[in-house]
Amino acid sequence: MTVHILQHGLKNKVTHYYSETAEYTAALKVLGLDYVVYVHQNCEAEIVQEFNAKPVFPYAPDTLLDSNPVTQEMSQYITLGESFADTLINNLPKKFTANDLIYVPYGSQNEAYALMRWLQKTGIYPFPKIAIFCHRPEIIWQTSEDRTQTVASPTFWRWPGHFFRPGKGPSSTYLVTCSDRLARVLNKLSELPALVTGLATSLAMELERATAHPKNIDVGLIGTFRPERGSTSMAAILLQIDQVQSGLTYLVQTTHETEKQSLMTELNERGFQGHMEFAVGALTTMAYTAQMVRCKLLLLPYAPPRYALRSSGVLSEAASYGIPVVVPGQTWMADAIESGRVSGMIFAKFNTHHIARATVASLKNLATLREKALALAPAWREQNNAQSNLKAIFKVLKIPFKSSVT
């Protein structure tokens, strides 16, 4: 049997697409299974060679082709979906064995529609086994503040869902996610089974080495520098923390040098007393990890509505290295803390006062939070890695693998 990994976002080494692909392919080798990786047309030659990949996809996930909010969901669904389907028609085999798996590591309703259209156009039957990992809800969905209700059109998931749903017997198509809440929504919309697993977290550094690394950063704010991750309120947050506890050392990752300069200008003009370090631009997995393990505490000032059902790779990495976190309430990240799986503190409201207060409180209680984070790290690593994810998928789809592998 063969696992066909459809990693259409993979272009270079400075995104989660690369680190996840490296983790998945390494895990498949350990499990004794063959695989083929399909990547973006513009993928770097070195990566194509590393994974013996096929650079075939013209569009990455979430490519914005239509900015009109009225037509966007439907037009993206059709345009991206048909393109994805045509790519599969031109590059995937015409026949599959009973245990061949089509795996989309970063999927949405667009990819579900695309897989349906591929099978409709080719007439391949019986279907290969399919797993689509859904990291996030659709951008257009609206989830209530208490996360008990999500407003979403069922059509976009229900159509492919009905196509893949068997008349009787076990399903050969699964949606996969690390969020219980998102799994329930996906299952309701698609009527397909939704499997809850961990994240395929990149474990680039051994826990012992990460633990021993000098912790010379008090508060780290790393990851993609975007508005929903607090970029627009970064200066206000840092100034608020500085007013309560001055002289701390911070590490901030920005996308561009101009963002770094703008942030420093505002901080200096307003009398900031802290010490700033920056990581500018996208980092390789190892460079990013080397910065993360310097931090005593990670602050994730994320907007709760965008992360109500969505996972966070930064949190998963922090938990894997025994680093406490400060996160927003009513999010998957808060659920991880409240369930006792991750060490950290939660800010109740998304404003500078609550974020700063939770950060300072965490620093005052750092020894206890750090001890707990280190105690929880091994279990988090065991549950949030590529091999664990694949084994869970193989089990529900009844795909044989080396079960003796731990």
Helices and strands as residue ranges (DSSP letters): E 2-7, H 16-30, E 34-40, H 45-51, E 54-57, H 72-91, E 101-104, H 109-122, E 129-133, E 142-143, E 150-151, H 155-164, E 173-177, H 180-190, E 194-196, H 207-212, E 219-221, G 227-229, G 231-233, H 234-244, E 249-254, H 257-269, E 275-280, H 285-292, E 298-299, H 304-307, H 313-320, E 325-328, H 332-338, E 344-347, H 352-364, H 366-383, H 386-397
